[in-house]
Structures are given as structure tokens and as C-alpha cells.
Amino acid sequence: PRAWSSDVCSSDLSALPLVRTAAIRSLAKIDKAEAAEVLLSVLQQANADWGLAAVDALRKSRGSAFIELGRKALPELAPAAQQAVREVFQARGVAV
């Protein structure tokens, strides 16, 4: 049997962050609770690039699912995630 490393070249691995960022941006266009939950979890992770992608996409989105979830979750979030949610709210003209 072939080793996993022989099946995947390094250029395939380098594209993964771009794919994840694109997926995050796409999720922000889906106005469903499940998508909002995933985006909120992205904001709670330590990966700055994914968090920035989520904030940027959520600023531009028009749905209300993330706003509703963000309002409920805001008091329980870590400070960095609270700041990200507030940035989204501010950009969308939503009162906290």
C-alpha cells in the first residue's frame, strides 16, 4: 500500500487554508441557525485568519440568524470573540 504522503502533494496541503476561508465566507451567506453556530464557533477559535474571514463575511451578510445567536451568546463569549461579534454588529448597524 502507498503511504498517505504519496497521495497528497504539498501544493494540495497549501490550498487547504484558502478552501476553509472560502467555506467560511460561503457560510455567512446562509441565513440558518446551523450556519450561524458554525460561524460563532469559528470566532471562538484561536485561528486569526479564519476569524478575520468570518468577521469580514458577516459584516457584509444580510441575514438575521447570526445576529440573533450573537445577541444570546455575547455575555458568555471570551473577550476576543465578544469583540468580533461587536464588530459585526457595529458594521451592520445593530445595537448591542
N, C-alpha and C positions, 0 to 999 in steps of 0.2 A: 504493500500500500504506500501511496505517496503521503508525504508529510503535509500538514496544513500550510506551512510556509511556502511550499512549492506551488500551491493552488492560488495563492493570493500574492500579487506583486506589491511592492512598496507604493507604487502610484495609486493602487486601489485603496490602500490604507490612508493615504494622504487626502483623499477625496471625502472620507467619512465626515470630518467636521463641516464641510460645505453642504453635505446632504442633510446633516442634522439641523444646520441653520435654516436650510430651505424648508424642512419639515416644520420647524418652529414657526416660521413665517406663515406657512400654509394653515397651521392650526389656529392662528389668530383670526383667520377669515371665517372660521366655523363658529357660529354663534350657538353652541351647545354646551351644557354644563360639563360634559366629559372633557371637551377640548379646553375649557377654562380651568379645570382641575389640573390637567397636564401642564398648562402654561404657568399656573401658580406654583406647581412643584419645580418647574424649571427656574423660576425666580428664587426659590429657596435653596437651590444648589449652589455650590461654590464656583461653578464654571462661568467666568465673567463673560466670555464670548456668547454663550447661549443666553445668558441673562440679558445682555445688551440687545441681542436679536429679538428676544421676546418683548422687551420694553418698546423697542422701535416699532415692531409689528402691531403691538397692542395700542400704541398711540394713534396709529392710522386706522385701526379697525372701527367698525360702526356698531357692532353687536353689543348686547347688554349682559350676556351671560358672565363675562369676566368681571364686569362692574359689580354685579350682584354678589358673586363669590368673593371678590376682593373686599367689599364692604364687610361681609360676615367674618372673613378670616383676618382682617387687618390687625385687630388687637393681639392676636396670638402669634403673629409672624415675628421672625427675627428682625432686628433693626434694618439690615440691608434689604431684606425683602419688603419691609414696610415702605422704605424709601422708593423702591422700584414701583410698587403699587401706587404710591402717591404721585410719582412722575407720570404714570399712565393717566391717573385721574385728572391731574392738572392739565395735561395736554388735550384731554377730551372734554374739559370744562365741567368736570364732575366734582361736586362738593364732597368733602370727606365727612 
